[in-house]
Amino acid sequence: MSSSEGPEPKKPRTSNTEIQTLGKMNDISKPDPELRYKRMGFEPTPELRAEWKRRFGKEEPHIATLILARGGSKGIPMKNNKKLGGLELIGWVIRAARDSDIMDSIWVSTDHDDIAATARRCGAQVHRRSSEVSQDTCNSWVTIDEFARYHPEVDIIVDIQATSPCLHPFHLHDGMRLTLKDGYDSVFTVVRRHGFRWTEPKWGIQPFPLNFDPAKRPRRQEWDGEIVENGAFYMMTRDVEQQGLMQGGKMAYLVMEPEYGVDIDTDLDWEIAEQRLFRFGYHGRKPKTVRLVVVNIDGTLLDGQVQVSPTGEELRSFKTTDIVGVQQLQENGIEFRVVAESDNEVQRALAEKLSAKLEENCTDKLAVIDAWRQELGLEWKDIGYMGYDISDMNCIKKAGMSACPSDAYAAIQKHSHFISTYRGGQGALREFCEQILKDQAMKTYQLLADRTTDDFPEPASTWSARQIQPYQAGQAGEHLALIERFKSL
């Protein structure tokens, strides 16, 4: 969780702090004002613009996302750059910020070259922070303040926690609407928790309850719970930041549903986060829908090794769980086909067992798959491909969803959307199949969410008890019913 402690003494600018920006390819363009306010759900009136002129000195305040991602994470080394669900951790929040369509600039503050490279590739700019604000003892504010001193054009800072991969654009829309339309100086995210808290026994004094009466222990449905920061984001005006604060002035909080909150501090948290991410994470404007999966059989379904028996017979091995993964794809209406650079009895037997079309002695995989694509009436974005060697590169680059085993050629890993944690022929294909099916389930969830959101006058996260004011009970009840429907998917 981001720290909101007070300021440390300001330090002078140092020569080793450099600002690195993206080229035209990755830099976000100036947001369309009409689209920006449409996303936030209001139209700026002359009165609002006059108020912004008073608050920010301009009628169109500059909104900047800032993601703090140093390389010295202790609990999970380099966690900000570690892949979660096939994408680096910071990539998830960069995507949400970009697709919100309300940001004038998106920045990652880091002291590490690899994190900087990932940030650029995902579409963010890089603030190369100084060593003085990269220590374990530094709180978030001093790092934000360094950024603010280098960027006087920024009027509103949106500090997004890198470890919030389930953050969605609509959360940012709701928070910024509170800032611009309702006039709040700082907005932060919270969740409702229903834990009964006790003191820690010390000096022989027994523990006692902090937030409830044991004689009148409330049932969950009778208690609203407590408001607790979850650190997904902190929005603040420059005036608040200059006071040495991340929360100050006129304050409001945004209640996020617990499904969207993830704490990632240990390896166990990482596994839990990945499962929640598949269901509740933001997967982009148009989640991929795979309708055809093609694999290069050697190194994916087969382990790529050949053993020769005393009689001269070639023996090849595969893992039965990979077969089960393919069958799950087929049960869900996804076509499965195979290409091979050689010919042998094992791959023909496997293809027959899976009722899969097989192209042997394939010298031009791209041409073969393109013919299959036309045969099935598909686009390349509808195709998933798994390969392992340099000969698969063209297909990896072309496919809508590409994957490779953990022991694939280095260049193939670099260009794949998904890298399995397993070796070829040892469960990698099964994991890819599961990833595809989870993505399909997520698309269904998002489509349902889009349809139901259109029926409400305000964006989704305002259905809960947002900011300082309670939401109407009738709409809150409808919201809870919708959440239950989503959970059942």
Phi, psi and omega in degrees: 000142181292145180273145179236031180290167183290180187283152166260163180305134181292144180248150179293157177299143182246152185291339182272005174266118182235150178259120180247126182246164180276161170282182184297331185297317186260343184290141179280144180277165178301127183295143176293121183304319181295317179293320181305310184282333173297318178298323182275352173084027176206162176251129180290125178269164175304325179295319179295317181295325176295322178293320177295323178299321179290318185284319190244352182079010179203157182276344177235090182295145178277121181254124182237131169276137176230121180248119181272120186213077178280165185270357187261036179299137184265312184299310176234104183307131178055037185296330181297337181251003180281143182282131177235114182063033176088358180226142178302148186306313181292340180296328181295315182283330174298318179299315180297319180294316180298314185282354176290336179063022180239357185266135174279331178205152180230125186233146169242123177265115185213161175245011188238133184298318183294319178295321178299317180296318178296318180301315179297316181297327181276354174105018178252164172265162186242126168259111182280098186290156181281162179294332181297331182252019181247013182275160178299332185275353182280135175271176185295323187300318184296327178288319177296320182295321177300316178299314183298324180293330179274350185227073180295345180287343184279130180255327181229126179255129176249098181275105181261130178286128182300332182269038176235063187291348179264011175292137180245158176305325183294333174297317180292322177300314183296317180294318182287331175297320176298323182288312187272314184279316185265356170080023179279144180272335177213139180225134180221160185264146180219168170228160174266130178236145185245036180274140175272120186258144180232157173284160175272129182293131179220149175052036177079003179271128183290154180294151175222154186288147181259328188229019177198165178254114180304333179285341179229054184298117185282150169281156185303317184288349179262000186229129180289346182082190181244151178272122183230133177299139172247357172071016181298313173205158174230115175261135181211145173282163179299324180300319179295314182298322181291343175276002181081025185234157168252343176226119182186179183065218176278114189251150173214153174242154179246120181279119176261144174295146184299338180300332185268358182263130180223129172253124183239099180235336182230170179298325178294319176301325182297315180295319179294318180299321181296319179294319179291325181299317182302329184264321188242357180287164177268115187256019177101172183296321183229087179304142184294140174241106182270128180242346176222129175245128178237138177230148167278111194300322179285127179088356177236290176282321172262154185277002176083357180261147178234124176249142182249126180283166178304334181272001179092006181280135178277132181243132179232151184238155176212169181252132184296332179296330176295322177297317179298320178300317178297317179298326177294321175301312183297323178295337179261018173080019180259125181289141179234128180223164189228140170242148181216142181274351179228189174224136176200165187292326183296311182293329176292321179294320179295317179298320178294319180298325182266001183053042184250139176291136184234131175246108182266166181049043186276115180260342178227083183298321182300318180293320180297313182292325178295323177295318176297320179301314180293322178301321183267358179069039184250166169255165182297331179293343180272002187250133172254138182225137176237125179222180184217340187240170185300334179292348179267358190303314182300319180290321178300317182289330186275327187294148177294327176222118183244154183209164177205158175288170181293337181259020180289162177305140188304318181293327177294317178299321182298326185260001182273143175288327185226128177246118181292154174277356182250159177281163177299137181074006182231029177114356182297317181294320178300317181294322177296318178300317179295322178298317179299314182293325177292321178296322178296318179296322180294322179298316178301317179299315182292322178297319178295318179297319179298318181295315184287328179298323181297340181278353184248150182286343182229158179301164194303316188288347177277356176293331178280180182285086187273165178040225186267342189256142177288147178274161181298136186299321183297315180291325178297321178295319177297322179297314180299322178296321179294319179299320178297322177297317180298319183295333183279354181293000000 
